[in-house]
Amino acid sequence: MKIQKIYNNNIASALNDAGEEVIISGRGIVFGKKKGDFVDYEK
């Protein structure tokens, strides 16, 4: 998933492989990442 917007270290908006916008959340899931970086589905 490609990060579109980071809200905080735990929540972000991303595009999945189908091109749909999804909200991802989890403890520190986007810590140290920037817009345009990728996040694994397993996290």
mmCIF file as Biopython writes it, N, C-alpha, C and O atoms, coordinates in Angstrom:
data_model
#
loop_
_atom_site.group_PDB
_atom_site.id
_atom_site.type_symbol
_atom_site.label_atom_id
_atom_site.label_alt_id
_atom_site.label_comp_id
_atom_site.label_asym_id
_atom_site.label_entity_id
_atom_site.label_seq_id
_atom_site.pdbx_PDB_ins_code
_atom_site.Cartn_x
_atom_site.Cartn_y
_atom_site.Cartn_z
_atom_site.occupancy
_atom_site.B_iso_or_equiv
_atom_site.auth_seq_id
_atom_site.auth_asym_id
_atom_site.pdbx_PDB_model_num
ATOM 1   N N  . MET A ? 1  ? 0.838  -1.175 0.000  1.0 0.0 1  A 1 
ATOM 2   C CA . MET A ? 1  ? 0.000  0.000  0.000  1.0 0.0 1  A 1 
ATOM 3   C C  . MET A ? 1  ? 0.885  1.240  0.000  1.0 0.0 1  A 1 
ATOM 4   O O  . MET A ? 1  ? 1.891  1.299  0.706  1.0 0.0 1  A 1 
ATOM 5   N N  . LYS A ? 2  ? 0.505  2.208  -0.784 1.0 0.0 2  A 1 
ATOM 6   C CA . LYS A ? 2  ? 1.272  3.446  -0.903 1.0 0.0 2  A 1 
ATOM 7   C C  . LYS A ? 2  ? 0.621  4.533  -0.050 1.0 0.0 2  A 1 
ATOM 8   O O  . LYS A ? 2  ? -0.572 4.805  -0.186 1.0 0.0 2  A 1 
ATOM 9   N N  . ILE A ? 3  ? 1.401  5.146  0.820  1.0 0.0 3  A 1 
ATOM 10  C CA . ILE A ? 3  ? 0.891  6.157  1.751  1.0 0.0 3  A 1 
ATOM 11  C C  . ILE A ? 3  ? 0.517  7.431  0.999  1.0 0.0 3  A 1 
ATOM 12  O O  . ILE A ? 3  ? 1.311  7.966  0.225  1.0 0.0 3  A 1 
ATOM 13  N N  . GLN A ? 4  ? -0.705 7.908  1.239  1.0 0.0 4  A 1 
ATOM 14  C CA . GLN A ? 4  ? -1.188 9.157  0.660  1.0 0.0 4  A 1 
ATOM 15  C C  . GLN A ? 4  ? -1.073 10.315 1.645  1.0 0.0 4  A 1 
ATOM 16  O O  . GLN A ? 4  ? -0.578 11.386 1.295  1.0 0.0 4  A 1 
ATOM 17  N N  . LYS A ? 5  ? -1.535 10.096 2.885  1.0 0.0 5  A 1 
ATOM 18  C CA . LYS A ? 5  ? -1.505 11.150 3.900  1.0 0.0 5  A 1 
ATOM 19  C C  . LYS A ? 5  ? -1.291 10.510 5.262  1.0 0.0 5  A 1 
ATOM 20  O O  . LYS A ? 5  ? -1.938 9.519  5.602  1.0 0.0 5  A 1 
ATOM 21  N N  . ILE A ? 6  ? -0.378 11.084 6.038  1.0 0.0 6  A 1 
ATOM 22  C CA . ILE A ? 6  ? -0.100 10.595 7.381  1.0 0.0 6  A 1 
ATOM 23  C C  . ILE A ? 6  ? -0.796 11.510 8.380  1.0 0.0 6  A 1 
ATOM 24  O O  . ILE A ? 6  ? -0.588 12.723 8.370  1.0 0.0 6  A 1 
ATOM 25  N N  . TYR A ? 7  ? -1.619 10.926 9.237  1.0 0.0 7  A 1 
ATOM 26  C CA . TYR A ? 7  ? -2.315 11.690 10.265 1.0 0.0 7  A 1 
ATOM 27  C C  . TYR A ? 7  ? -1.492 11.756 11.545 1.0 0.0 7  A 1 
ATOM 28  O O  . TYR A ? 7  ? -1.369 12.817 12.157 1.0 0.0 7  A 1 
ATOM 29  N N  . ASN A ? 8  ? -0.933 10.627 11.944 1.0 0.0 8  A 1 
ATOM 30  C CA . ASN A ? 8  ? 0.010  10.563 13.054 1.0 0.0 8  A 1 
ATOM 31  C C  . ASN A ? 8  ? 0.774  9.243  12.919 1.0 0.0 8  A 1 
ATOM 32  O O  . ASN A ? 8  ? 0.646  8.577  11.893 1.0 0.0 8  A 1 
ATOM 33  N N  . ASN A ? 9  ? 1.555  8.849  13.911 1.0 0.0 9  A 1 
ATOM 34  C CA . ASN A ? 9  ? 2.358  7.630  13.814 1.0 0.0 9  A 1 
ATOM 35  C C  . ASN A ? 9  ? 1.510  6.370  13.702 1.0 0.0 9  A 1 
ATOM 36  O O  . ASN A ? 9  ? 2.008  5.322  13.291 1.0 0.0 9  A 1 
ATOM 37  N N  . ASN A ? 10 ? 0.239  6.463  14.063 1.0 0.0 10 A 1 
ATOM 38  C CA . ASN A ? 10 ? -0.605 5.277  14.127 1.0 0.0 10 A 1 
ATOM 39  C C  . ASN A ? 10 ? -1.675 5.187  13.042 1.0 0.0 10 A 1 
ATOM 40  O O  . ASN A ? 10 ? -2.252 4.117  12.847 1.0 0.0 10 A 1 
ATOM 41  N N  . ILE A ? 11 ? -1.951 6.270  12.339 1.0 0.0 11 A 1 
ATOM 42  C CA . ILE A ? 11 ? -3.040 6.298  11.358 1.0 0.0 11 A 1 
ATOM 43  C C  . ILE A ? 11 ? -2.574 7.003  10.087 1.0 0.0 11 A 1 
ATOM 44  O O  . ILE A ? 11 ? -1.910 8.039  10.136 1.0 0.0 11 A 1 
ATOM 45  N N  . ALA A ? 12 ? -2.947 6.406  8.929  1.0 0.0 12 A 1 
ATOM 46  C CA . ALA A ? 12 ? -2.611 7.013  7.651  1.0 0.0 12 A 1 
ATOM 47  C C  . ALA A ? 12 ? -3.656 6.628  6.611  1.0 0.0 12 A 1 
ATOM 48  O O  . ALA A ? 12 ? -4.396 5.660  6.784  1.0 0.0 12 A 1 
ATOM 49  N N  . SER A ? 13 ? -3.703 7.388  5.547  1.0 0.0 13 A 1 
ATOM 50  C CA . SER A ? 13 ? -4.536 7.090  4.394  1.0 0.0 13 A 1 
ATOM 51  C C  . SER A ? 13 ? -3.604 6.535  3.324  1.0 0.0 13 A 1 
ATOM 52  O O  . SER A ? 13 ? -2.510 7.060  3.115  1.0 0.0 13 A 1 
ATOM 53  N N  . ALA A ? 14 ? -4.038 5.469  2.643  1.0 0.0 14 A 1 
ATOM 54  C CA . ALA A ? 14 ? -3.180 4.831  1.649  1.0 0.0 14 A 1 
ATOM 55  C C  . ALA A ? 14 ? -4.010 4.305  0.489  1.0 0.0 14 A 1 
ATOM 56  O O  . ALA A ? 14 ? -5.229 4.167  0.592  1.0 0.0 14 A 1 
ATOM 57  N N  . LEU A ? 15 ? -3.332 4.013  -0.621 1.0 0.0 15 A 1 
ATOM 58  C CA . LEU A ? 15 ? -3.973 3.382  -1.764 1.0 0.0 15 A 1 
ATOM 59  C C  . LEU A ? 15 ? -3.581 1.915  -1.780 1.0 0.0 15 A 1 
ATOM 60  O O  . LEU A ? 15 ? -2.399 1.584  -1.690 1.0 0.0 15 A 1 
ATOM 61  N N  . ASN A ? 16 ? -4.578 1.026  -1.895 1.0 0.0 16 A 1 
ATOM 62  C CA . ASN A ? 16 ? -4.260 -0.401 -1.972 1.0 0.0 16 A 1 
ATOM 63  C C  . ASN A ? 16 ? -3.953 -0.778 -3.420 1.0 0.0 16 A 1 
ATOM 64  O O  . ASN A ? 16 ? -3.930 0.091  -4.291 1.0 0.0 16 A 1 
ATOM 65  N N  . ASP A ? 17 ? -3.721 -2.048 -3.681 1.0 0.0 17 A 1 
ATOM 66  C CA . ASP A ? 17 ? -3.346 -2.499 -5.023 1.0 0.0 17 A 1 
ATOM 67  C C  . ASP A ? 17 ? -4.452 -2.299 -6.052 1.0 0.0 17 A 1 
ATOM 68  O O  . ASP A ? 17 ? -4.172 -2.182 -7.245 1.0 0.0 17 A 1 
ATOM 69  N N  . ALA A ? 18 ? -5.701 -2.259 -5.606 1.0 0.0 18 A 1 
ATOM 70  C CA . ALA A ? 18 ? -6.832 -2.044 -6.505 1.0 0.0 18 A 1 
ATOM 71  C C  . ALA A ? 18 ? -7.068 -0.561 -6.788 1.0 0.0 18 A 1 
ATOM 72  O O  . ALA A ? 18 ? -7.962 -0.217 -7.560 1.0 0.0 18 A 1 
ATOM 73  N N  . GLY A ? 19 ? -6.272 0.326  -6.168 1.0 0.0 19 A 1 
ATOM 74  C CA . GLY A ? 19 ? -6.410 1.751  -6.377 1.0 0.0 19 A 1 
ATOM 75  C C  . GLY A ? 19 ? -7.437 2.407  -5.483 1.0 0.0 19 A 1 
ATOM 76  O O  . GLY A ? 19 ? -7.792 3.567  -5.687 1.0 0.0 19 A 1 
ATOM 77  N N  . GLU A ? 20 ? -7.921 1.668  -4.486 1.0 0.0 20 A 1 
ATOM 78  C CA . GLU A ? 20 ? -8.912 2.204  -3.560 1.0 0.0 20 A 1 
ATOM 79  C C  . GLU A ? 20 ? -8.221 2.861  -2.376 1.0 0.0 20 A 1 
ATOM 80  O O  . GLU A ? 20 ? -7.188 2.388  -1.904 1.0 0.0 20 A 1 
ATOM 81  N N  . GLU A ? 21 ? -8.803 3.957  -1.903 1.0 0.0 21 A 1 
ATOM 82  C CA . GLU A ? 21 ? -8.252 4.637  -0.727 1.0 0.0 21 A 1 
ATOM 83  C C  . GLU A ? 21 ? -8.729 3.923  0.534  1.0 0.0 21 A 1 
ATOM 84  O O  . GLU A ? 21 ? -9.923 3.678  0.708  1.0 0.0 21 A 1 
ATOM 85  N N  . VAL A ? 22 ? -7.790 3.595  1.401  1.0 0.0 22 A 1 
ATOM 86  C CA . VAL A ? 22 ? -8.111 2.910  2.653  1.0 0.0 22 A 1 
ATOM 87  C C  . VAL A ? 22 ? -7.428 3.633  3.806  1.0 0.0 22 A 1 
ATOM 88  O O  . VAL A ? 22 ? -6.414 4.307  3.620  1.0 0.0 22 A 1 
ATOM 89  N N  . ILE A ? 23 ? -7.996 3.485  5.001  1.0 0.0 23 A 1 
ATOM 90  C CA . ILE A ? 23 ? -7.391 4.023  6.210  1.0 0.0 23 A 1 
ATOM 91  C C  . ILE A ? 23 ? -6.691 2.867  6.911  1.0 0.0 23 A 1 
ATOM 92  O O  . ILE A ? 23 ? -7.305 1.835  7.181  1.0 0.0 23 A 1 
ATOM 93  N N  . ILE A ? 24 ? -5.418 3.038  7.204  1.0 0.0 24 A 1 
ATOM 94  C CA . ILE A ? 24 ? -4.673 1.999  7.910  1.0 0.0 24 A 1 
ATOM 95  C C  . ILE A ? 24 ? -4.343 2.495  9.306  1.0 0.0 24 A 1 
ATOM 96  O O  . ILE A ? 24 ? -4.047 3.673  9.507  1.0 0.0 24 A 1 
ATOM 97  N N  . SER A ? 25 ? -4.394 1.591  10.260 1.0 0.0 25 A 1 
ATOM 98  C CA . SER A ? 25 ? -4.077 1.974  11.627 1.0 0.0 25 A 1 
ATOM 99  C C  . SER A ? 25 ? -3.368 0.831  12.328 1.0 0.0 25 A 1 
ATOM 100 O O  . SER A ? 25 ? -3.562 -0.340 12.001 1.0 0.0 25 A 1 
ATOM 101 N N  . GLY A ? 26 ? -2.559 1.187  13.281 1.0 0.0 26 A 1 
ATOM 102 C CA . GLY A ? 26 ? -1.811 0.210  14.054 1.0 0.0 26 A 1 
ATOM 103 C C  . GLY A ? 26 ? -0.718 0.942  14.808 1.0 0.0 26 A 1 
ATOM 104 O O  . GLY A ? 26 ? -0.293 2.027  14.410 1.0 0.0 26 A 1 
ATOM 105 N N  . ARG A ? 27 ? -0.277 0.354  15.874 1.0 0.0 27 A 1 
ATOM 106 C CA . ARG A ? 27 ? 0.702  1.008  16.723 1.0 0.0 27 A 1 
ATOM 107 C C  . ARG A ? 27 ? 2.009  1.279  15.957 1.0 0.0 27 A 1 
ATOM 108 O O  . ARG A ? 27 ? 2.748  0.350  15.630 1.0 0.0 27 A 1 
ATOM 109 N N  . GLY A ? 28 ? 2.279  2.555  15.679 1.0 0.0 28 A 1 
ATOM 110 C CA . GLY A ? 28 ? 3.515  2.972  15.016 1.0 0.0 28 A 1 
ATOM 111 C C  . GLY A ? 28 ? 3.661  2.502  13.584 1.0 0.0 28 A 1 
ATOM 112 O O  . GLY A ? 28 ? 4.782  2.378  13.092 1.0 0.0 28 A 1 
ATOM 113 N N  . ILE A ? 29 ? 2.550  2.236  12.896 1.0 0.0 29 A 1 
ATOM 114 C CA . ILE A ? 29 ? 2.601  1.643  11.555 1.0 0.0 29 A 1 
ATOM 115 C C  . ILE A ? 29 ? 3.303  2.540  10.533 1.0 0.0 29 A 1 
ATOM 116 O O  . ILE A ? 29 ? 3.922  2.028  9.600  1.0 0.0 29 A 1 
ATOM 117 N N  . VAL A ? 30 ? 3.224  3.848  10.684 1.0 0.0 30 A 1 
ATOM 118 C CA . VAL A ? 30 ? 3.893  4.734  9.725  1.0 0.0 30 A 1 
ATOM 119 C C  . VAL A ? 30 ? 5.023  5.540  10.368 1.0 0.0 30 A 1 
ATOM 120 O O  . VAL A ? 30 ? 5.450  6.559  9.824  1.0 0.0 30 A 1 
ATOM 121 N N  . PHE A ? 31 ? 5.496  5.091  11.501 1.0 0.0 31 A 1 
ATOM 122 C CA . PHE A ? 31 ? 6.598  5.779  12.177 1.0 0.0 31 A 1 
ATOM 123 C C  . PHE A ? 31 ? 7.825  5.779  11.276 1.0 0.0 31 A 1 
ATOM 124 O O  . PHE A ? 31 ? 8.261  4.723  10.818 1.0 0.0 31 A 1 
ATOM 125 N N  . GLY A ? 32 ? 8.380  6.952  11.021 1.0 0.0 32 A 1 
ATOM 126 C CA . GLY A ? 32 ? 9.584  7.083  10.202 1.0 0.0 32 A 1 
ATOM 127 C C  . GLY A ? 32 ? 9.338  7.004  8.709  1.0 0.0 32 A 1 
ATOM 128 O O  . GLY A ? 32 ? 10.298 6.971  7.939  1.0 0.0 32 A 1 
ATOM 129 N N  . LYS A ? 33 ? 8.093  6.973  8.272  1.0 0.0 33 A 1 
ATOM 130 C CA . LYS A ? 33 ? 7.779  6.908  6.848  1.0 0.0 33 A 1 
ATOM 131 C C  . LYS A ? 33 ? 7.289  8.264  6.367  1.0 0.0 33 A 1 
ATOM 132 O O  . LYS A ? 33 ? 6.925  9.127  7.166  1.0 0.0 33 A 1 
ATOM 133 N N  . LYS A ? 34 ? 7.284  8.442  5.033  1.0 0.0 34 A 1 
ATOM 134 C CA . LYS A ? 34 ? 6.842  9.679  4.416  1.0 0.0 34 A 1 
ATOM 135 C C  . LYS A ? 34 ? 5.777  9.374  3.376  1.0 0.0 34 A 1 
ATOM 136 O O  . LYS A ? 34 ? 5.568  8.223  2.995  1.0 0.0 34 A 1 
ATOM 137 N N  . LYS A ? 35 ? 5.115  10.421 2.928  1.0 0.0 35 A 1 
ATOM 138 C CA . LYS A ? 35 ? 4.134  10.286 1.852  1.0 0.0 35 A 1 
ATOM 139 C C  . LYS A ? 35 ? 4.829  9.666  0.649  1.0 0.0 35 A 1 
ATOM 140 O O  . LYS A ? 35 ? 5.923  10.083 0.268  1.0 0.0 35 A 1 
ATOM 141 N N  . GLY A ? 36 ? 4.184  8.667  0.055  1.0 0.0 36 A 1 
ATOM 142 C CA . GLY A ? 36 ? 4.754  7.985  -1.116 1.0 0.0 36 A 1 
ATOM 143 C C  . GLY A ? 36 ? 5.475  6.691  -0.764 1.0 0.0 36 A 1 
ATOM 144 O O  . GLY A ? 36 ? 5.733  5.877  -1.650 1.0 0.0 36 A 1 
ATOM 145 N N  . ASP A ? 37 ? 5.806  6.480  0.511  1.0 0.0 37 A 1 
ATOM 146 C CA . ASP A ? 37 ? 6.429  5.230  0.933  1.0 0.0 37 A 1 
ATOM 147 C C  . ASP A ? 37 ? 5.388  4.115  0.939  1.0 0.0 37 A 1 
ATOM 148 O O  . ASP A ? 37 ? 4.184  4.368  0.895  1.0 0.0 37 A 1 
ATOM 149 N N  . PHE A ? 38 ? 5.874  2.882  0.994  1.0 0.0 38 A 1 
ATOM 150 C CA . PHE A ? 38 ? 4.996  1.726  0.988  1.0 0.0 38 A 1 
ATOM 151 C C  . PHE A ? 38 ? 4.940  1.062  2.359  1.0 0.0 38 A 1 
ATOM 152 O O  . PHE A ? 38 ? 5.919  1.071  3.105  1.0 0.0 38 A 1 
ATOM 153 N N  . VAL A ? 39 ? 3.775  0.481  2.682  1.0 0.0 39 A 1 
ATOM 154 C CA . VAL A ? 39 ? 3.557  -0.237 3.937  1.0 0.0 39 A 1 
ATOM 155 C C  . VAL A ? 39 ? 3.151  -1.661 3.589  1.0 0.0 39 A 1 
ATOM 156 O O  . VAL A ? 39 ? 2.333  -1.860 2.691  1.0 0.0 39 A 1 
ATOM 157 N N  . ASP A ? 40 ? 3.700  -2.652 4.272  1.0 0.0 40 A 1 
ATOM 158 C CA . ASP A ? 40 ? 3.345  -4.054 4.041  1.0 0.0 40 A 1 
ATOM 159 C C  . ASP A ? 40 ? 1.935  -4.342 4.546  1.0 0.0 40 A 1 
ATOM 160 O O  . ASP A ? 40 ? 1.491  -3.770 5.542  1.0 0.0 40 A 1 
ATOM 161 N N  . TYR A ? 41 ? 1.238  -5.236 3.845  1.0 0.0 41 A 1 
ATOM 162 C CA . TYR A ? 41 ? -0.084 -5.679 4.286  1.0 0.0 41 A 1 
ATOM 163 C C  . TYR A ? 41 ? -0.006 -6.412 5.611  1.0 0.0 41 A 1 
ATOM 164 O O  . TYR A ? 41 ? -0.939 -6.338 6.411  1.0 0.0 41 A 1 
ATOM 165 N N  . GLU A ? 42 ? 1.082  -7.114 5.857  1.0 0.0 42 A 1 
ATOM 166 C CA . GLU A ? 42 ? 1.232  -7.918 7.072  1.0 0.0 42 A 1 
ATOM 167 C C  . GLU A ? 42 ? 1.253  -7.074 8.339  1.0 0.0 42 A 1 
ATOM 168 O O  . GLU A ? 42 ? 0.866  -7.554 9.405  1.0 0.0 42 A 1 
ATOM 169 N N  . LYS A ? 43 ? 1.694  -5.833 8.241  1.0 0.0 43 A 1 
ATOM 170 C CA . LYS A ? 43 ? 1.704  -4.958 9.406  1.0 0.0 43 A 1 
ATOM 171 C C  . LYS A ? 43 ? 0.302  -4.523 9.698  1.0 0.0 43 A 1 
ATOM 172 O O  . LYS A ? 43 ? 0.073  -3.774 10.647 1.0 0.0 43 A 1 
#
